[in-house]
Amino acid sequence: MGLGTLGDTYVDRILGEYIPLNEANTPIEELLTDESDQLLYALLVEMRASRFARGQYDIQSVLDGAMNANSGDVDVDATYRTETVALDELATGDEWVRFDLDFVTDEIDLRFDAAINVALAKDLSSEDVVQYGTNDSPVVGIPASTSWIWLSAQQGTGGANVRLEAWSDN
């Protein structure tokens, strides 16, 4: 028996992870009879889990923060942040330094004195990591729509000094 309107499909198997099934119809199953509603419910569950992972348990304070961030006068100045940091060599995989920029950046510049690894997603898997050699510095104008950046020195470097600059025109 499938969850969605189409029966036992790939979407039904994905939805099975989010919508509980039992012998008797649960209130969720009764409310979510349409496959689109079921997919929306699954997205909301994922968003809630992501919010909890960031330590934001109270939805009202999250919504209030979002409303306050968008109210008031329009900021005509760009948001800018710069920081210089000494990075440890990436040896065990735990040496990543995560920077919270406190805003969503449009572009990032990096200046460094040894080979580094850069990631703009918290997955830190090999396909999400960009490696820059010493001769690549400076790297300017990296397009990025993120409020986080992860940096580490590559193995064999003994560490690196990095100057990070990030800004947003919004």
C-alpha positions as a LaTeX table, in Angstrom:
\begin{tabular}{lrrr}
\hline
Residue & $x$ (\AA) & $y$ (\AA) & $z$ (\AA) \\
\hline
Met1 & 0.00 & 0.00 & 0.00 \\
Gly2 & 1.41 & 3.37 & $-0.98$ \\
Leu3 & 1.02 & 6.65 & 0.82 \\
Gly4 & 0.45 & 8.88 & $-2.15$ \\
Thr5 & $-2.26$ & 8.95 & $-4.74$ \\
Leu6 & $-0.14$ & 7.04 & $-7.25$ \\
Gly7 & 0.39 & 3.88 & $-5.18$ \\
Asp8 & 3.80 & 2.31 & $-4.56$ \\
Thr9 & 6.15 & 4.83 & $-6.22$ \\
Tyr10 & 9.53 & 6.34 & $-5.41$ \\
Val11 & 7.74 & 9.32 & $-3.84$ \\
Asp12 & 5.72 & 6.95 & $-1.67$ \\
Arg13 & 8.89 & 5.27 & $-0.42$ \\
Ile14 & 10.38 & 8.68 & 0.47 \\
Leu15 & 7.18 & 9.75 & 2.21 \\
Gly16 & 7.21 & 6.54 & 4.23 \\
Glu17 & 10.12 & 7.99 & 6.19 \\
Tyr18 & 8.02 & 10.97 & 7.32 \\
Ile19 & 4.42 & 9.83 & 7.61 \\
Pro20 & 3.72 & 7.07 & 10.12 \\
Leu21 & 1.56 & 4.15 & 9.01 \\
Asn22 & $-0.38$ & 1.79 & 11.22 \\
Glu23 & $-3.47$ & $-0.40$ & 11.02 \\
Ala24 & $-5.81$ & 2.45 & 12.00 \\
Asn25 & $-5.72$ & 5.77 & 10.18 \\
Thr26 & $-3.82$ & 8.36 & 12.18 \\
Pro27 & $-4.83$ & 12.04 & 12.11 \\
Ile28 & $-1.81$ & 12.77 & 9.88 \\
Glu29 & $-2.94$ & 10.24 & 7.29 \\
Glu30 & $-6.48$ & 11.59 & 7.38 \\
Leu31 & $-5.28$ & 15.17 & 6.87 \\
Leu32 & $-2.68$ & 14.34 & 4.25 \\
Thr33 & $-4.65$ & 12.49 & 1.61 \\
Asp34 & $-3.08$ & 14.42 & $-1.26$ \\
Glu35 & 0.48 & 13.54 & $-2.34$ \\
Ser36 & 1.41 & 17.24 & $-2.66$ \\
Asp37 & 0.32 & 17.84 & 0.95 \\
Gln38 & 2.37 & 14.84 & 2.02 \\
Leu39 & 5.48 & 16.22 & 0.28 \\
Leu40 & 4.92 & 19.62 & 1.89 \\
Tyr41 & 4.62 & 17.92 & 5.28 \\
Ala42 & 7.92 & 16.08 & 4.65 \\
Leu43 & 9.65 & 19.41 & 3.80 \\
Leu44 & 8.32 & 21.00 & 6.96 \\
Val45 & 9.63 & 18.08 & 9.03 \\
Glu46 & 13.08 & 18.55 & 7.44 \\
Met47 & 13.00 & 22.32 & 8.09 \\
Arg48 & 12.06 & 21.72 & 11.72 \\
Ala49 & 14.91 & 19.24 & 12.16 \\
Ser50 & 17.31 & 21.76 & 10.63 \\
Arg51 & 16.05 & 24.48 & 12.97 \\
Phe52 & 16.47 & 22.18 & 15.98 \\
Ala53 & 20.01 & 21.30 & 14.84 \\
Arg54 & 20.81 & 25.04 & 15.03 \\
Gly55 & 19.41 & 25.17 & 18.58 \\
Gln56 & 16.30 & 27.16 & 17.62 \\
Tyr57 & 13.54 & 25.31 & 19.46 \\
Asp58 & 10.96 & 28.08 & 19.75 \\
Ile59 & 9.40 & 28.83 & 16.36 \\
Gln60 & 7.87 & 32.11 & 17.56 \\
Ser61 & 11.26 & 33.60 & 18.44 \\
Val62 & 12.60 & 32.50 & 15.03 \\
Leu63 & 9.66 & 34.16 & 13.27 \\
Asp64 & 9.97 & 37.30 & 15.42 \\
Gly65 & 13.68 & 37.50 & 14.58 \\
Ala66 & 12.92 & 37.19 & 10.88 \\
Met67 & 10.26 & 39.90 & 11.08 \\
Asn68 & 12.55 & 42.27 & 13.01 \\
Ala69 & 15.39 & 41.67 & 10.59 \\
Asn70 & 13.20 & 42.84 & 7.70 \\
Ser71 & 11.64 & 45.84 & 9.42 \\
Gly72 & 12.93 & 49.36 & 9.76 \\
Asp73 & 14.90 & 51.52 & 7.39 \\
Val74 & 16.48 & 50.05 & 4.31 \\
Asp75 & 20.21 & 49.51 & 4.78 \\
Val76 & 21.89 & 51.39 & 1.97 \\
Asp77 & 25.39 & 50.37 & 3.06 \\
Ala78 & 26.87 & 47.01 & 2.22 \\
Thr79 & 27.54 & 44.52 & 5.01 \\
Tyr80 & 31.22 & 43.66 & 5.35 \\
Arg81 & 33.36 & 41.44 & 7.53 \\
Thr82 & 37.06 & 40.69 & 7.59 \\
Glu83 & 38.98 & 38.36 & 9.82 \\
Thr84 & 42.51 & 36.97 & 9.94 \\
Val85 & 43.00 & 33.55 & 11.44 \\
Ala86 & 45.74 & 30.98 & 11.90 \\
Leu87 & 44.56 & 27.53 & 10.79 \\
Asp88 & 45.80 & 24.17 & 12.01 \\
Glu89 & 46.83 & 21.54 & 9.50 \\
Leu90 & 43.98 & 19.19 & 8.52 \\
Ala91 & 45.16 & 15.84 & 9.87 \\
Thr92 & 42.21 & 13.99 & 11.41 \\
Gly93 & 39.30 & 15.79 & 9.76 \\
Asp94 & 38.37 & 17.69 & 12.94 \\
Glu95 & 40.53 & 20.75 & 12.31 \\
Trp96 & 37.98 & 22.70 & 10.28 \\
Val97 & 37.33 & 26.23 & 11.48 \\
Arg98 & 33.75 & 27.38 & 10.94 \\
Phe99 & 33.12 & 31.10 & 10.54 \\
Asp100 & 29.70 & 32.58 & 11.23 \\
Leu101 & 29.58 & 35.73 & 9.11 \\
Asp102 & 26.34 & 36.94 & 10.78 \\
Phe103 & 24.91 & 37.79 & 7.36 \\
Val104 & 24.42 & 36.09 & 4.00 \\
Thr105 & 27.38 & 37.01 & 1.86 \\
Asp106 & 27.43 & 37.72 & $-1.88$ \\
Glu107 & 31.19 & 37.35 & $-2.38$ \\
Ile108 & 34.25 & 36.15 & $-0.48$ \\
Asp109 & 37.95 & 37.00 & $-0.87$ \\
Leu110 & 40.71 & 34.83 & 0.58 \\
Arg111 & 44.39 & 35.59 & 1.06 \\
Phe112 & 46.61 & 32.84 & 2.50 \\
Asp113 & 50.23 & 31.84 & 2.93 \\
Ala114 & 49.86 & 28.04 & 2.61 \\
Ala115 & 47.56 & 25.58 & 0.86 \\
Ile116 & 44.03 & 25.58 & 2.29 \\
Asn117 & 40.69 & 23.79 & 2.01 \\
Val118 & 37.47 & 25.79 & 1.72 \\
Ala119 & 33.89 & 24.58 & 2.06 \\
Leu120 & 30.66 & 26.56 & 1.80 \\
Ala121 & 28.44 & 23.67 & 2.94 \\
Lys122 & 28.60 & 21.88 & 6.27 \\
Asp123 & 28.78 & 18.46 & 4.59 \\
Leu124 & 32.57 & 18.80 & 4.17 \\
Ser125 & 32.57 & 15.87 & 1.77 \\
Ser126 & 35.22 & 15.83 & $-0.94$ \\
Glu127 & 32.89 & 17.18 & $-3.65$ \\
Asp128 & 31.99 & 20.20 & $-1.48$ \\
Val129 & 35.59 & 21.12 & $-0.61$ \\
Val130 & 37.72 & 23.40 & $-2.82$ \\
Gln131 & 41.47 & 23.10 & $-2.43$ \\
Tyr132 & 43.67 & 26.12 & $-3.07$ \\
Gly133 & 47.45 & 25.97 & $-3.38$ \\
Thr134 & 49.80 & 28.60 & $-2.02$ \\
Asn135 & 50.25 & 30.06 & $-5.51$ \\
Asp136 & 46.47 & 30.55 & $-5.89$ \\
Ser137 & 46.43 & 33.36 & $-3.31$ \\
Pro138 & 44.68 & 35.73 & $-3.45$ \\
Val139 & 41.36 & 34.24 & $-4.49$ \\
Val140 & 38.92 & 37.10 & $-5.02$ \\
Gly141 & 35.26 & 37.34 & $-5.90$ \\
Ile142 & 34.14 & 33.84 & $-4.89$ \\
Pro143 & 30.38 & 33.97 & $-5.46$ \\
Ala144 & 28.72 & 32.60 & $-2.35$ \\
Ser145 & 25.27 & 32.91 & $-0.88$ \\
Thr146 & 25.99 & 31.64 & 2.62 \\
Ser147 & 26.44 & 32.86 & 6.17 \\
Trp148 & 28.96 & 30.13 & 7.01 \\
Ile149 & 32.38 & 29.21 & 5.64 \\
Trp150 & 34.64 & 26.36 & 6.73 \\
Leu151 & 38.44 & 26.60 & 6.39 \\
Ser152 & 41.39 & 24.33 & 7.14 \\
Ala153 & 45.06 & 24.09 & 6.20 \\
Gln154 & 45.91 & 21.18 & 3.90 \\
Gln155 & 47.95 & 18.24 & 5.15 \\
Gly156 & 51.69 & 18.74 & 5.04 \\
Thr157 & 51.51 & 22.53 & 5.34 \\
Gly158 & 52.00 & 22.80 & 9.09 \\
Gly159 & 49.17 & 25.32 & 9.15 \\
Ala160 & 48.15 & 28.47 & 7.31 \\
Asn161 & 47.32 & 32.11 & 7.96 \\
Val162 & 44.18 & 33.23 & 6.17 \\
Arg163 & 42.59 & 36.63 & 5.73 \\
Leu164 & 38.89 & 36.22 & 5.00 \\
Glu165 & 36.82 & 39.08 & 3.59 \\
Ala166 & 33.11 & 38.72 & 2.95 \\
Trp167 & 30.47 & 41.24 & 1.94 \\
Ser168 & 26.94 & 41.64 & 0.78 \\
Asp169 & 25.32 & 44.49 & $-1.10$ \\
Asn170 & 21.91 & 43.63 & 0.31 \\
\hline
\end{tabular}
